[in-house]
């Protein structure tokens, strides 16, 4: 909640979605759990990323999107998180 744009509702949604954090060995596994990984299309020589899969908790994904949007749209001078 110390990051700008992350309010108590966002923090509670993430805490509720990741009920037991020990289930995830890597942070990329947690992103995949929320549906934040891109779909893959692979056929012989073609390999490309598609849109995000949108599997998982929609409310948590929406809250994280709003928090990210607030970080990038605000004029925060000297913000290490934004850079």
C-alpha positions as a Markdown table, in Angstrom:
| # | Residue | x | y | z |
|---|---|---|---|---|
| 1 | Unk | 0.0 | 0.0 | 0.0 |
| 2 | Unk | 3.0 | 2.3 | 0.1 |
| 3 | Unk | 3.0 | 2.6 | -3.7 |
| 4 | Unk | 0.9 | 5.4 | -5.2 |
| 5 | Unk | -2.3 | 4.1 | -6.6 |
| 6 | Unk | -2.4 | 1.0 | -4.5 |
| 7 | Unk | -5.3 | 1.5 | -2.0 |
| 8 | Unk | -6.6 | -0.8 | 0.6 |
| 9 | Unk | -9.1 | -2.5 | -1.7 |
| 10 | Unk | -6.3 | -3.4 | -4.2 |
| 11 | Unk | -4.1 | -4.7 | -1.3 |
| 12 | Unk | -7.0 | -6.8 | 0.1 |
| 13 | Unk | -7.9 | -8.2 | -3.4 |
| 14 | Unk | -4.3 | -9.3 | -4.0 |
| 15 | Unk | -4.1 | -10.8 | -0.5 |
| 16 | Unk | -7.3 | -12.7 | -1.0 |
| 17 | Unk | -6.3 | -13.9 | -4.5 |
| 18 | Unk | -3.0 | -15.2 | -3.3 |
| 19 | Unk | -4.4 | -17.0 | -0.3 |
| 20 | Unk | -1.3 | -19.1 | 0.4 |
| 21 | Unk | 1.8 | -17.5 | -1.2 |
| 22 | Unk | 3.9 | -20.6 | -0.6 |
| 23 | Unk | 2.1 | -22.2 | -3.5 |
| 24 | Unk | 4.1 | -20.2 | -6.0 |
| 25 | Unk | 7.8 | -21.0 | -6.4 |
| 26 | Unk | 8.4 | -18.0 | -8.8 |
| 27 | Unk | 6.8 | -14.6 | -9.3 |
| 28 | Unk | 6.0 | -15.6 | -12.9 |
| 29 | Unk | 3.8 | -18.4 | -11.5 |
| 30 | Unk | 1.8 | -15.8 | -9.5 |
| 31 | Unk | 1.3 | -13.7 | -12.7 |
| 32 | Unk | 0.1 | -16.8 | -14.6 |
| 33 | Unk | -2.3 | -17.6 | -11.7 |
| 34 | Unk | -4.0 | -14.2 | -12.3 |
| 35 | Unk | -4.0 | -14.5 | -16.1 |
| 36 | Unk | -1.3 | -11.9 | -16.7 |
| 37 | Unk | 0.8 | -14.1 | -19.0 |
| 38 | Unk | 0.5 | -13.8 | -22.8 |
| 39 | Unk | -0.9 | -16.5 | -24.9 |
| 40 | Unk | 1.6 | -18.3 | -27.1 |
| 41 | Unk | 1.1 | -19.3 | -30.7 |
| 42 | Unk | 3.8 | -21.7 | -32.0 |
| 43 | Unk | 3.7 | -23.5 | -35.3 |
| 44 | Unk | 6.9 | -24.9 | -36.9 |
| 45 | Unk | 8.9 | -21.6 | -37.5 |
| 46 | Unk | 6.3 | -19.2 | -36.2 |
| 47 | Unk | 6.4 | -18.2 | -32.6 |
| 48 | Unk | 4.5 | -15.2 | -31.3 |
| 49 | Unk | 2.9 | -13.8 | -28.2 |
| 50 | Unk | -0.8 | -12.9 | -28.2 |
| 51 | Unk | -2.9 | -11.0 | -25.7 |
| 52 | Unk | -3.0 | -11.9 | -22.0 |
| 53 | Unk | -5.0 | -15.1 | -21.3 |
| 54 | Unk | -7.4 | -13.4 | -18.8 |
| 55 | Unk | -7.7 | -16.5 | -16.7 |
| 56 | Unk | -8.0 | -16.1 | -13.0 |
| 57 | Unk | -9.5 | -13.5 | -10.7 |
| 58 | Unk | -10.9 | -10.7 | -12.8 |
| 59 | Unk | -11.4 | -8.3 | -9.9 |
| 60 | Unk | -7.8 | -8.6 | -8.7 |
| 61 | Unk | -6.5 | -8.1 | -12.3 |
| 62 | Unk | -8.7 | -5.0 | -12.7 |
| 63 | Unk | -7.4 | -3.5 | -9.4 |
| 64 | Unk | -3.8 | -4.1 | -10.4 |
| 65 | Unk | -4.5 | -2.5 | -13.8 |
| 66 | Unk | -5.9 | 0.6 | -12.1 |
| 67 | Unk | -3.0 | 0.8 | -9.7 |
| 68 | Unk | -0.5 | 0.6 | -12.6 |
| 69 | Unk | -2.4 | 3.1 | -14.6 |
| 70 | Unk | -2.3 | 5.5 | -11.6 |
| 71 | Unk | 1.4 | 5.1 | -11.3 |
| 72 | Unk | 2.1 | 5.9 | -15.0 |
| 73 | Unk | -0.5 | 8.7 | -15.4 |
| 74 | Unk | 0.4 | 10.7 | -12.4 |
| 75 | Unk | 3.2 | 13.3 | -12.5 |
| 76 | Unk | 5.4 | 11.8 | -9.9 |
| 77 | Unk | 8.8 | 13.4 | -9.9 |
| 78 | Unk | 11.6 | 11.2 | -8.6 |
| 79 | Unk | 9.5 | 8.1 | -8.4 |
| 80 | Unk | 11.8 | 5.0 | -8.5 |
| 81 | Unk | 8.7 | 2.8 | -9.1 |
| 82 | Unk | 7.8 | 4.6 | -12.3 |
| 83 | Unk | 11.3 | 4.6 | -13.7 |
